[in-house]
Amino acid sequence: MAALVAYGGPKCTCCGETLFEGLCIDHVNGDGAKQRRETGTYGGDGFYLWLKRMGYPPGFQVLCHTCNFAKGNGDHCPHQDLTIAWG
């Protein structure tokens, strides 16, 4: 919860989802694989502890798993397209 709050949550930056179990931390620049190799943190508790030890550094945001998956598979979330189309 502390990491979610540190990054503007607990709600998805994209769609506004607030269900705790559906939220995660996203690498804003899509460089998660690089960060995992460099730090040896591969998700879960280790990643959240690393964020805490580093003082919750910039470059991360709260997303729901749906938006995170969509971004990871297409560089952006479809919610962004809807926002542009519907204003």
MOPAC internal coordinates of N, CA, C and O (Angstrom, degrees):
PM7 1SCF
backbone

  N    0.0000 0     0.00 0     0.00 0    0    0    0
  C    1.4518 1     0.00 0     0.00 0    1    0    0
  C    1.5277 1   110.28 1     0.00 0    2    1    0
  O    1.2310 1   119.93 1   141.93 1    3    2    1
  N    1.3233 1   117.73 1   -38.07 1    3    2    1
  C    1.4670 1   120.70 1  -178.44 1    5    3    2
  C    1.5276 1   110.98 1   -60.43 1    6    5    3
  O    1.2310 1   120.01 1   139.13 1    7    6    5
  N    1.3190 1   117.59 1   -40.87 1    7    6    5
  C    1.4695 1   120.54 1   179.03 1    9    7    6
  C    1.5214 1   110.77 1   -66.35 1   10    9    7
  O    1.2310 1   120.16 1   138.07 1   11   10    9
  N    1.3222 1   117.30 1   -41.93 1   11   10    9
  C    1.4610 1   120.09 1   178.85 1   13   11   10
  C    1.5286 1   110.73 1   -61.30 1   14   13   11
  O    1.2310 1   120.48 1   136.44 1   15   14   13
  N    1.3188 1   116.68 1   -43.56 1   15   14   13
  C    1.4629 1   121.20 1   179.21 1   17   15   14
  C    1.5336 1   110.22 1   -65.59 1   18   17   15
  O    1.2310 1   120.34 1   138.23 1   19   18   17
  N    1.3285 1   116.95 1   -41.77 1   19   18   17
  C    1.4676 1   121.13 1  -179.50 1   21   19   18
  C    1.5203 1   112.03 1   -60.36 1   22   21   19
  O    1.2310 1   120.41 1   151.26 1   23   22   21
  N    1.3187 1   116.82 1   -28.74 1   23   22   21
  C    1.4644 1   120.80 1  -178.20 1   25   23   22
  C    1.5252 1   112.78 1  -105.46 1   26   25   23
  O    1.2310 1   120.73 1  -152.66 1   27   26   25
  N    1.3336 1   116.20 1    27.34 1   27   26   25
  C    1.4518 1   120.42 1   171.58 1   29   27   26
  C    1.5075 1   116.34 1    92.39 1   30   29   27
  O    1.2310 1   119.81 1  -173.93 1   31   30   29
  N    1.3098 1   117.97 1     6.07 1   31   30   29
  C    1.4499 1   121.00 1  -178.27 1   33   31   30
  C    1.5049 1   111.43 1   -94.90 1   34   33   31
  O    1.2310 1   120.25 1    18.39 1   35   34   33
  N    1.2729 1   117.13 1  -161.61 1   35   34   33
  C    1.4610 1   124.63 1     8.36 1   37   35   34
  C    1.5249 1   113.09 1   -88.43 1   38   37   35
  O    1.2310 1   120.98 1   -95.72 1   39   38   37
  N    1.3343 1   115.73 1    84.28 1   39   38   37
  C    1.4560 1   120.71 1   171.09 1   41   39   38
  C    1.5215 1   108.88 1  -154.81 1   42   41   39
  O    1.2310 1   121.16 1   -28.65 1   43   42   41
  N    1.3160 1   115.39 1   151.35 1   43   42   41
  C    1.4580 1   122.09 1  -179.54 1   45   43   42
  C    1.5234 1   109.54 1   -66.01 1   46   45   43
  O    1.2310 1   120.61 1   -51.32 1   47   46   45
  N    1.3195 1   116.44 1   128.68 1   47   46   45
  C    1.4559 1   122.38 1   179.09 1   49   47   46
  C    1.5248 1   111.40 1   -62.01 1   50   49   47
  O    1.2310 1   120.18 1   150.79 1   51   50   49
  N    1.3202 1   117.25 1   -29.21 1   51   50   49
  C    1.4605 1   121.83 1  -175.76 1   53   51   50
  C    1.5325 1   112.53 1   -87.56 1   54   53   51
  O    1.2310 1   120.42 1   119.47 1   55   54   53
  N    1.3297 1   116.80 1   -60.53 1   55   54   53
  C    1.4680 1   119.95 1  -171.17 1   57   55   54
  C    1.5294 1   114.21 1  -103.93 1   58   57   55
  O    1.2310 1   120.11 1   168.10 1   59   58   57
  N    1.3404 1   117.39 1   -11.90 1   59   58   57
  C    1.4590 1   120.61 1   178.36 1   61   59   58
  C    1.5235 1   115.03 1    88.46 1   62   61   59
  O    1.2310 1   119.64 1  -175.51 1   63   62   61
  N    1.3342 1   118.29 1     4.49 1   63   62   61
  C    1.4721 1   121.31 1   177.90 1   65   63   62
  C    1.5211 1   109.64 1   -53.82 1   66   65   63
  O    1.2310 1   120.39 1   -42.32 1   67   66   65
  N    1.3419 1   116.86 1   137.68 1   67   66   65
  C    1.4680 1   121.39 1  -178.85 1   69   67   66
  C    1.5246 1   113.83 1  -119.81 1   70   69   67
  O    1.2310 1   119.31 1   179.14 1   71   70   69
  N    1.3118 1   118.92 1    -0.86 1   71   70   69
  C    1.4592 1   121.59 1   179.82 1   73   71   70
  C    1.5297 1   108.49 1   -66.06 1   74   73   71
  O    1.2310 1   120.67 1   -67.12 1   75   74   73
  N    1.3337 1   116.33 1   112.88 1   75   74   73
  C    1.4713 1   122.13 1  -174.87 1   77   75   74
  C    1.5227 1   112.62 1   -50.61 1   78   77   75
  O    1.2310 1   120.45 1   133.85 1   79   78   77
  N    1.3213 1   116.74 1   -46.15 1   79   78   77
  C    1.4692 1   120.46 1  -176.68 1   81   79   78
  C    1.5271 1   112.70 1   -65.05 1   82   81   79
  O    1.2310 1   119.96 1   163.30 1   83   82   81
  N    1.3156 1   117.68 1   -16.70 1   83   82   81
  C    1.4532 1   121.16 1  -178.57 1   85   83   82
  C    1.5138 1   114.42 1   -99.64 1   86   85   83
  O    1.2310 1   120.00 1  -172.87 1   87   86   85
  N    1.3418 1   117.61 1     7.13 1   87   86   85
  C    1.4572 1   120.90 1  -175.52 1   89   87   86
  C    1.5201 1   112.25 1  -106.41 1   90   89   87
  O    1.2310 1   121.19 1   -27.50 1   91   90   89
  N    1.3293 1   115.33 1   152.50 1   91   90   89
  C    1.4644 1   121.10 1   178.20 1   93   91   90
  C    1.5219 1   109.02 1  -151.60 1   94   93   91
  O    1.2310 1   121.22 1    -7.35 1   95   94   93
  N    1.3076 1   115.27 1   172.65 1   95   94   93
  C    1.4586 1   121.61 1   177.49 1   97   95   94
  C    1.5270 1   107.86 1   -99.28 1   98   97   95
  O    1.2310 1   121.17 1   -47.71 1   99   98   97
  N    1.3300 1   115.38 1   132.29 1   99   98   97
  C    1.4617 1   123.43 1  -178.27 1  101   99   98
  C    1.5271 1   110.04 1  -112.21 1  102  101   99
  O    1.2310 1   121.02 1   -36.86 1  103  102  101
  N    1.3148 1   115.66 1   143.14 1  103  102  101
  C    1.4643 1   121.67 1   172.10 1  105  103  102
  C    1.5331 1   106.57 1   -81.31 1  106  105  103
  O    1.2310 1   120.13 1   -68.73 1  107  106  105
  N    1.3185 1   117.36 1   111.27 1  107  106  105
  C    1.4657 1   122.52 1  -173.60 1  109  107  106
  C    1.5286 1   111.88 1   -54.06 1  110  109  107
  O    1.2310 1   120.14 1   137.09 1  111  110  109
  N    1.3219 1   117.34 1   -42.91 1  111  110  109
  C    1.4599 1   120.92 1  -175.51 1  113  111  110
  C    1.5234 1   113.33 1   -89.25 1  114  113  111
  O    1.2310 1   120.17 1  -171.92 1  115  114  113
  N    1.3255 1   117.28 1     8.08 1  115  114  113
  C    1.4576 1   120.31 1   178.69 1  117  115  114
  C    1.5152 1   114.03 1    69.69 1  118  117  115
  O    1.2310 1   120.18 1  -156.24 1  119  118  117
  N    1.3168 1   117.26 1    23.76 1  119  118  117
  C    1.4608 1   120.90 1  -176.41 1  121  119  118
  C    1.5230 1   112.88 1  -104.94 1  122  121  119
  O    1.2310 1   120.52 1  -147.16 1  123  122  121
  N    1.3190 1   116.60 1    32.84 1  123  122  121
  C    1.4590 1   120.99 1  -177.70 1  125  123  122
  C    1.5147 1   113.63 1   -62.23 1  126  125  123
  O    1.2310 1   119.89 1   138.70 1  127  126  125
  N    1.3307 1   117.81 1   -41.30 1  127  126  125
  C    1.4683 1   120.28 1  -179.65 1  129  127  126
  C    1.5280 1   110.80 1   -62.07 1  130  129  127
  O    1.2310 1   120.85 1   137.29 1  131  130  129
  N    1.3141 1   115.98 1   -42.71 1  131  130  129
  C    1.4652 1   120.33 1   178.79 1  133  131  130
  C    1.5285 1   110.35 1   -63.15 1  134  133  131
  O    1.2310 1   120.58 1   134.45 1  135  134  133
  N    1.3312 1   116.50 1   -45.55 1  135  134  133
  C    1.4590 1   120.78 1  -179.47 1  137  135  134
  C    1.5295 1   110.73 1   -62.38 1  138  137  135
  O    1.2310 1   120.14 1   138.98 1  139  138  137
  N    1.3284 1   117.34 1   -41.02 1  139  138  137
  C    1.4656 1   120.59 1  -179.91 1  141  139  138
  C    1.5264 1   111.00 1   -63.99 1  142  141  139
  O    1.2310 1   120.13 1   138.56 1  143  142  141
  N    1.3369 1   117.35 1   -41.44 1  143  142  141
  C    1.4713 1   120.34 1   177.91 1  145  143  142
  C    1.5242 1   111.31 1   -63.58 1  146  145  143
  O    1.2310 1   120.69 1   135.96 1  147  146  145
  N    1.3290 1   116.29 1   -44.04 1  147  146  145
  C    1.4667 1   120.52 1  -175.88 1  149  147  146
  C    1.5236 1   113.15 1   -69.92 1  150  149  147
  O    1.2310 1   120.12 1   145.48 1  151  150  149
  N    1.3286 1   117.37 1   -34.52 1  151  150  149
  C    1.4637 1   120.17 1  -175.02 1  153  151  150
  C    1.5154 1   113.73 1  -102.73 1  154  153  151
  O    1.2310 1   120.41 1   164.23 1  155  154  153
  N    1.3195 1   116.83 1   -15.77 1  155  154  153
  C    1.4622 1   120.23 1  -177.25 1  157  155  154
  C    1.5151 1   112.76 1    74.63 1  158  157  155
  O    1.2310 1   120.10 1  -163.45 1  159  158  157
  N    1.3310 1   117.42 1    16.55 1  159  158  157
  C    1.4625 1   121.46 1   177.01 1  161  159  158
  C    1.5199 1   108.17 1  -100.60 1  162  161  159
  O    1.2310 1   120.75 1   -55.03 1  163  162  161
  N    1.2998 1   116.17 1   124.97 1  163  162  161
  C    1.4604 1   120.34 1  -174.25 1  165  163  162
  C    1.5186 1   112.16 1  -119.69 1  166  165  163
  O    1.2310 1   120.45 1  -137.78 1  167  166  165
  N    1.3158 1   116.74 1    42.22 1  167  166  165
  C    1.4559 1   120.82 1   176.63 1  169  167  166
  C    1.5173 1   112.06 1    94.62 1  170  169  167
  O    1.2310 1   121.77 1    -2.35 1  171  170  169
  N    1.3090 1   114.22 1   177.65 1  171  170  169
  C    1.4549 1   120.83 1   177.71 1  173  171  170
  C    1.5075 1   113.32 1    63.37 1  174  173  171
  O    1.2310 1   121.07 1    29.69 1  175  174  173
  N    1.3142 1   115.55 1  -150.31 1  175  174  173
  C    1.4611 1   121.77 1  -174.79 1  177  175  174
  C    1.5189 1   112.95 1   -57.42 1  178  177  175
  O    1.2310 1   120.20 1   140.78 1  179  178  177
  N    1.3322 1   117.23 1   -39.22 1  179  178  177
  C    1.4665 1   120.42 1  -178.94 1  181  179  178
  C    1.5199 1   112.29 1   -60.18 1  182  181  179
  O    1.2310 1   120.48 1   139.23 1  183  182  181
  N    1.3091 1   116.68 1   -40.77 1  183  182  181
  C    1.4590 1   121.53 1   179.62 1  185  183  182
  C    1.5303 1   110.60 1   -67.09 1  186  185  183
  O    1.2310 1   120.32 1   134.60 1  187  186  185
  N    1.3325 1   116.99 1   -45.40 1  187  186  185
  C    1.4554 1   120.06 1  -179.54 1  189  187  186
  C    1.5222 1   111.57 1   -66.06 1  190  189  187
  O    1.2310 1   120.22 1   143.29 1  191  190  189
  N    1.3223 1   117.19 1   -36.71 1  191  190  189
  C    1.4661 1   120.20 1   175.99 1  193  191  190
  C    1.5268 1   111.02 1   -66.89 1  194  193  191
  O    1.2310 1   120.21 1   142.05 1  195  194  193
  N    1.3277 1   117.21 1   -37.95 1  195  194  193
  C    1.4668 1   121.13 1   176.74 1  197  195  194
  C    1.5262 1   110.02 1   -62.02 1  198  197  195
  O    1.2310 1   120.08 1   134.21 1  199  198  197
  N    1.3416 1   117.45 1   -45.79 1  199  198  197
  C    1.4687 1   120.77 1   177.96 1  201  199  198
  C    1.5255 1   110.48 1   -56.55 1  202  201  199
  O    1.2310 1   120.75 1   134.88 1  203  202  201
  N    1.3231 1   116.16 1   -45.12 1  203  202  201
  C    1.4737 1   120.65 1  -179.49 1  205  203  202
  C    1.5270 1   110.82 1   -63.36 1  206  205  203
  O    1.2310 1   120.20 1   131.88 1  207  206  205
  N    1.3362 1   117.21 1   -48.12 1  207  206  205
  C    1.4693 1   121.21 1   179.88 1  209  207  206
  C    1.5219 1   111.91 1   -59.23 1  210  209  207
  O    1.2310 1   120.33 1   146.44 1  211  210  209
  N    1.3366 1   116.98 1   -33.56 1  211  210  209
  C    1.4637 1   121.82 1  -178.20 1  213  211  210
  C    1.5316 1   111.78 1   -85.55 1  214  213  211
  O    1.2310 1   120.25 1  -178.67 1  215  214  213
  N    1.3352 1   117.13 1     1.33 1  215  214  213
  C    1.4651 1   120.81 1   179.14 1  217  215  214
  C    1.5236 1   112.98 1    76.32 1  218  217  215
  O    1.2310 1   120.63 1  -148.61 1  219  218  217
  N    1.3186 1   116.39 1    31.39 1  219  218  217
  C    1.4659 1   122.90 1  -179.64 1  221  219  218
  C    1.5357 1   110.70 1    51.98 1  222  221  219
  O    1.2310 1   120.88 1  -109.91 1  223  222  221
  N    1.3278 1   115.92 1    70.09 1  223  222  221
  C    1.4655 1   120.68 1  -176.28 1  225  223  222
  C    1.5281 1   112.33 1   -66.95 1  226  225  223
  O    1.2310 1   120.55 1   -19.00 1  227  226  225
  N    1.3359 1   116.55 1   161.00 1  227  226  225
  C    1.4632 1   119.79 1   177.23 1  229  227  226
  C    1.5296 1   110.39 1   -68.07 1  230  229  227
  O    1.2310 1   120.95 1   -12.77 1  231  230  229
  N    1.3245 1   115.80 1   167.23 1  231  230  229
  C    1.4589 1   120.77 1   177.86 1  233  231  230
  C    1.5112 1   113.81 1   103.43 1  234  233  231
  O    1.2310 1   120.52 1  -173.98 1  235  234  233
  N    1.3293 1   116.62 1     6.02 1  235  234  233
  C    1.4531 1   121.75 1  -178.99 1  237  235  234
  C    1.5191 1   109.24 1  -129.76 1  238  237  235
  O    1.2310 1   120.87 1   -22.40 1  239  238  237
  N    1.3348 1   115.94 1   157.60 1  239  238  237
  C    1.4607 1   121.46 1   177.44 1  241  239  238
  C    1.5209 1   108.59 1  -150.57 1  242  241  239
  O    1.2310 1   120.93 1   -16.62 1  243  242  241
  N    1.3152 1   115.82 1   163.38 1  243  242  241
  C    1.4602 1   121.72 1   176.12 1  245  243  242
  C    1.5318 1   108.28 1   -89.36 1  246  245  243
  O    1.2310 1   120.92 1   -52.15 1  247  246  245
  N    1.3219 1   115.85 1   127.85 1  247  246  245
  C    1.4579 1   122.04 1   171.95 1  249  247  246
  C    1.5231 1   108.17 1  -132.56 1  250  249  247
  O    1.2310 1   120.56 1   -24.14 1  251  250  249
  N    1.3150 1   116.53 1   155.86 1  251  250  249
  C    1.4608 1   118.96 1   169.32 1  253  251  250
  C    1.5291 1   106.61 1   -78.24 1  254  253  251
  O    1.2310 1   120.54 1   -16.88 1  255  254  253
  N    1.3121 1   116.57 1   163.12 1  255  254  253
  C    1.4607 1   119.52 1  -177.76 1  257  255  254
  C    1.5225 1   111.70 1   -62.22 1  258  257  255
  O    1.2310 1   119.55 1   147.04 1  259  258  257
  N    1.3314 1   118.46 1   -32.96 1  259  258  257
  C    1.4589 1   121.21 1   179.32 1  261  259  258
  C    1.5275 1   110.67 1   -64.91 1  262  261  259
  O    1.2310 1   120.20 1   130.41 1  263  262  261
  N    1.3188 1   117.22 1   -49.59 1  263  262  261
  C    1.4666 1   120.63 1   179.78 1  265  263  262
  C    1.5300 1   110.90 1   -66.06 1  266  265  263
  O    1.2310 1   120.13 1   141.52 1  267  266  265
  N    1.3343 1   117.36 1   -38.48 1  267  266  265
  C    1.4563 1   121.07 1   179.03 1  269  267  266
  C    1.5333 1   110.44 1   -63.36 1  270  269  267
  O    1.2310 1   120.38 1   136.21 1  271  270  269
  N    1.3220 1   116.87 1   -43.79 1  271  270  269
  C    1.4621 1   121.03 1   178.92 1  273  271  270
  C    1.5268 1   110.38 1   -63.13 1  274  273  271
  O    1.2310 1   120.43 1   134.35 1  275  274  273
  N    1.3311 1   116.78 1   -45.65 1  275  274  273
  C    1.4652 1   120.76 1  -179.04 1  277  275  274
  C    1.5257 1   110.64 1   -62.53 1  278  277  275
  O    1.2310 1   120.28 1   137.06 1  279  278  277
  N    1.3157 1   117.06 1   -42.94 1  279  278  277
  C    1.4594 1   120.78 1   178.99 1  281  279  278
  C    1.5246 1   110.59 1   -63.13 1  282  281  279
  O    1.2310 1   120.64 1   137.34 1  283  282  281
  N    1.3236 1   116.37 1   -42.66 1  283  282  281
  C    1.4603 1   120.47 1  -178.82 1  285  283  282
  C    1.5170 1   113.90 1   -67.80 1  286  285  283
  O    1.2310 1   120.39 1   158.30 1  287  286  285
  N    1.3072 1   116.86 1   -21.70 1  287  286  285
  C    1.4633 1   120.30 1  -178.82 1  289  287  286
  C    1.5186 1   113.49 1  -106.13 1  290  289  287
  O    1.2310 1   119.89 1  -177.99 1  291  290  289
  N    1.3196 1   117.82 1     2.01 1  291  290  289
  C    1.4463 1   118.85 1   179.95 1  293  291  290
  C    1.5109 1   113.78 1  -158.36 1  294  293  291
  O    1.2310 1   119.96 1  -165.22 1  295  294  293
  N    1.3065 1   117.68 1    14.78 1  295  294  293
  C    1.4587 1   124.62 1   178.01 1  297  295  294
  C    1.5236 1   115.13 1    69.70 1  298  297  295
  O    1.2310 1   119.71 1   172.27 1  299  298  297
  N    1.3186 1   118.16 1    -7.73 1  299  298  297
  C    1.4627 1   120.05 1   175.03 1  301  299  298
  C    1.5243 1   108.40 1  -160.08 1  302  301  299
  O    1.2310 1   121.35 1   -14.62 1  303  302  301
  N    1.3016 1   115.01 1   165.38 1  303  302  301
  C    1.4599 1   120.89 1  -179.58 1  305  303  302
  C    1.5210 1   110.03 1   -92.53 1  306  305  303
  O    1.2310 1   119.40 1   -36.73 1  307  306  305
  N    1.3216 1   118.76 1   143.27 1  307  306  305
  C    1.4625 1   120.94 1   177.44 1  309  307  306
  C    1.5288 1   113.06 1   -60.44 1  310  309  307
  O    1.2310 1   119.64 1   156.79 1  311  310  309
  N    1.3322 1   118.29 1   -23.21 1  311  310  309
  C    1.4626 1   119.83 1   175.78 1  313  311  310
  C    1.5267 1   110.93 1   -58.77 1  314  313  311
  O    1.2310 1   120.37 1   147.19 1  315  314  313
  N    1.3275 1   116.90 1   -32.81 1  315  314  313
  C    1.4560 1   120.09 1   179.17 1  317  315  314
  C    1.5283 1   110.23 1   -65.70 1  318  317  315
  O    1.2310 1   120.06 1   142.06 1  319  318  317
  N    1.3219 1   117.49 1   -37.94 1  319  318  317
  C    1.4640 1   120.94 1   176.95 1  321  319  318
  C    1.5183 1   110.49 1   -64.34 1  322  321  319
  O    1.2310 1   120.41 1   140.22 1  323  322  321
  N    1.3405 1   116.83 1   -39.78 1  323  322  321
  C    1.4583 1   120.49 1   179.64 1  325  323  322
  C    1.5275 1   111.00 1   -66.05 1  326  325  323
  O    1.2310 1   120.76 1   140.92 1  327  326  325
  N    1.3166 1   116.16 1   -39.08 1  327  326  325
  C    1.4646 1   120.38 1   179.12 1  329  327  326
  C    1.5266 1   109.88 1   -62.94 1  330  329  327
  O    1.2310 1   120.48 1   137.32 1  331  330  329
  N    1.3039 1   116.70 1   -42.68 1  331  330  329
  C    1.4665 1   120.71 1   179.90 1  333  331  330
  C    1.5315 1   109.61 1   -66.72 1  334  333  331
  O    1.2310 1   120.44 1   135.45 1  335  334  333
  N    1.3392 1   116.76 1   -44.55 1  335  334  333
  C    1.4620 1   120.82 1  -176.56 1  337  335  334
  C    1.5265 1   112.06 1   -69.74 1  338  337  335
  O    1.2310 1   120.21 1   142.32 1  339  338  337
  N    1.3284 1   117.20 1   -37.68 1  339  338  337
  C    1.4510 1   120.44 1  -174.41 1  341  339  338
  C    1.5201 1   113.55 1  -101.87 1  342  341  339
  O    1.2310 1   121.20 1   168.42 1  343  342  341
  N    1.3343 1   115.31 1   -11.58 1  343  342  341
  C    1.4638 1   119.61 1   179.37 1  345  343  342
  C    1.4556 1   111.68 1    65.29 1  346  345  343
  O    1.2310 1   120.10 1   180.00 1  347  346  345

